[in-house]
Amino acid sequence: MGVFNFFNLDISIDEIFSRCLICNKILVRVEKENIQEKVPSFVFETQDCYSACSCCGRVYWKGTHFINSFERFRSLGMVQYTEFINGN
């Protein structure tokens, strides 16, 4: 039994990926048109949803790091697979 189950903690995928990895400030949604110069061209062509740090400006998208992190959280019992399927 994992810690999250033992203490009955309910954490959503949105909460896990809601803060900047650099400065821990809240991420905000950014329109794709406003992000083209800040991401690699392949990312811009293949991704539609972006978030940016409200403080340092770092840009985030649901690429391989997101998927790998999600799988790790899922294996620890922190989130459910259906939450990933239903999320953006």
ZIVENTA-V5481 format. One record per helix or strand of 3 or more residues. SS is the DSSP state (H for helix, E for strand). FROM is the first residue (numbers start at 1). LEN is the number of residues. If there is no record, write none. Layout:
# ZIVENTA-V5481
<<SS:FROM:LEN> <SS:FROM:LEN>>
This chain:
# ZIVENTA-V5481
<<H:3:4> <H:13:4> <E:26:5> <H:32:3> <H:36:3> <H:41:6> <E:50:4> <E:59:3> <H:64:12> <H:81:6>>
